[in-house]
Amino acid sequence: MNTTLIAAVTLAVIAVSTTQASAVSPAVKRACMGDYFSYCSSHAPGSPGVKRCMRRNGSKLSRTCVNALVKAGYVSKRKVRRRAAKLGR
Protein backbone atom coordinates (compact mmCIF):
# COMPACT_ATOMS: atom_id res chain seq x y z
CA MET A 1 0.00 0.00 0.00
CA ASN A 2 2.85 2.43 0.78
CA THR A 3 4.38 2.02 -2.68
CA THR A 4 0.97 2.54 -4.23
CA LEU A 5 0.39 5.65 -2.16
CA ILE A 6 3.76 7.06 -3.16
CA ALA A 7 3.17 6.37 -6.85
CA ALA A 8 -0.30 7.85 -6.74
CA VAL A 9 0.85 10.98 -4.93
CA THR A 10 3.66 11.48 -7.39
CA LEU A 11 1.39 11.15 -10.39
CA ALA A 12 -1.14 13.53 -8.91
CA VAL A 13 1.51 16.07 -7.93
CA ILE A 14 2.99 16.03 -11.39
CA ALA A 15 -0.43 16.60 -12.90
CA VAL A 16 -1.19 19.45 -10.53
CA SER A 17 2.22 21.08 -10.76
CA THR A 18 2.19 21.17 -14.55
CA THR A 19 -1.03 23.17 -14.45
CA GLN A 20 0.11 25.63 -11.79
CA ALA A 21 2.35 28.61 -12.47
CA SER A 22 3.68 28.68 -8.90
CA ALA A 23 6.99 27.12 -7.93
CA VAL A 24 7.39 24.14 -5.63
CA SER A 25 7.29 25.16 -1.97
CA PRO A 26 10.53 25.31 0.04
CA ALA A 27 9.26 22.54 2.35
CA VAL A 28 8.70 20.21 -0.60
CA LYS A 29 12.11 21.09 -2.03
CA ARG A 30 13.76 20.17 1.28
CA ALA A 31 11.77 16.98 1.73
CA CYS A 32 12.25 15.78 -1.84
CA MET A 33 15.84 16.90 -2.42
CA GLY A 34 17.29 13.45 -1.79
CA ASP A 35 14.81 11.86 -4.16
CA TYR A 36 15.64 14.44 -6.81
CA PHE A 37 19.38 13.75 -6.53
CA SER A 38 18.85 10.00 -6.43
CA TYR A 39 16.63 9.76 -9.49
CA CYS A 40 16.33 12.96 -11.47
CA SER A 41 19.36 15.22 -11.09
CA SER A 42 20.08 15.07 -14.82
CA HIS A 43 17.04 17.33 -15.26
CA ALA A 44 16.75 21.00 -14.28
CA PRO A 45 14.72 21.53 -11.08
CA GLY A 46 11.12 22.41 -11.88
CA SER A 47 11.48 21.44 -15.52
CA PRO A 48 9.07 19.22 -17.43
CA GLY A 49 11.87 16.64 -17.57
CA VAL A 50 12.23 16.43 -13.81
CA LYS A 51 8.47 16.15 -13.43
CA ARG A 52 8.39 13.24 -15.88
CA CYS A 53 11.35 11.65 -14.11
CA MET A 54 9.73 11.95 -10.70
CA ARG A 55 6.56 10.43 -12.14
CA ARG A 56 8.53 7.47 -13.54
CA ASN A 57 10.23 6.97 -10.17
CA GLY A 58 7.15 7.61 -8.05
CA SER A 59 7.15 4.26 -6.35
CA LYS A 60 10.69 4.93 -5.10
CA LEU A 61 10.04 8.33 -3.49
CA SER A 62 10.63 8.64 0.21
CA ARG A 63 7.79 8.84 2.68
CA THR A 64 9.14 12.26 3.75
CA CYS A 65 8.77 13.58 0.22
CA VAL A 66 5.28 12.15 -0.23
CA ASN A 67 4.12 13.53 3.11
CA ALA A 68 5.48 16.98 2.23
CA LEU A 69 3.67 16.90 -1.11
CA VAL A 70 0.39 16.09 0.61
CA LYS A 71 0.95 18.62 3.41
CA ALA A 72 1.79 21.37 0.91
CA GLY A 73 -1.50 20.77 -0.82
CA TYR A 74 -0.03 19.69 -4.13
CA VAL A 75 -2.33 16.70 -3.89
CA SER A 76 -5.10 15.63 -1.53
CA LYS A 77 -5.19 12.35 0.32
CA ARG A 78 -8.53 11.67 -1.32
CA LYS A 79 -7.05 12.10 -4.77
CA VAL A 80 -4.17 9.82 -3.82
CA ARG A 81 -6.59 7.11 -2.72
CA ARG A 82 -8.64 7.42 -5.90
CA ARG A 83 -5.52 7.21 -8.06
CA ALA A 84 -4.28 4.18 -6.14
CA ALA A 85 -7.63 2.48 -6.60
CA LYS A 86 -7.55 3.25 -10.32
CA LEU A 87 -4.13 1.63 -10.55
CA GLY A 88 -5.55 -1.44 -8.81
CA ARG A 89 -3.23 -1.28 -5.83
C-alpha positions, -999 to 999 in steps of 0.1 A, spaced: 0 0 0 28 24 8 44 20 -27 10 25 -42 4 57 -22 38 71 -32 32 64 -69 -3 78 -67 9 110 -49 37 115 -74 14 112 -104 -11 135 -89 15 161 -79 30 160 -114 -4 166 -129 -12 195 -105 22 211 -108 22 212 -145 -10 232 -145 1 256 -118 23 286 -125 37 287 -89 70 271 -79 74 241 -56 73 252 -20 105 253 0 93 225 23 87 202 -6 121 211 -20 138 202 13 118 170 17 122 158 -18 158 169 -24 173 135 -18 148 119 -42 156 144 -68 194 138 -65 188 100 -64 166 98 -95 163 130 -115 194 152 -111 201 151 -148 170 173 -153 168 210 -143 147 215 -111 111 224 -119 115 214 -155 91 192 -174 119 166 -176 122 164 -138 85 161 -134 84 132 -159 114 117 -141 97 119 -107 66 104 -121 85 75 -135 102 70 -102 72 76 -81 71 43 -63 107 49 -51 100 83 -35 106 86 2 78 88 27 91 123 37 88 136 2 53 122 -2 41 135 31 55 170 22 37 169 -11 4 161 6 9 186 34 18 214 9 -15 208 -8 0 197 -41 -23 167 -39 -51 156 -15 -52 124 3 -85 117 -13 -71 121 -48 -42 98 -38 -66 71 -27 -86 74 -59 -55 72 -81 -43 42 -61 -76 25 -66 -75 32 -103 -41 16 -105 -56 -14 -88 -32 -13 -58 
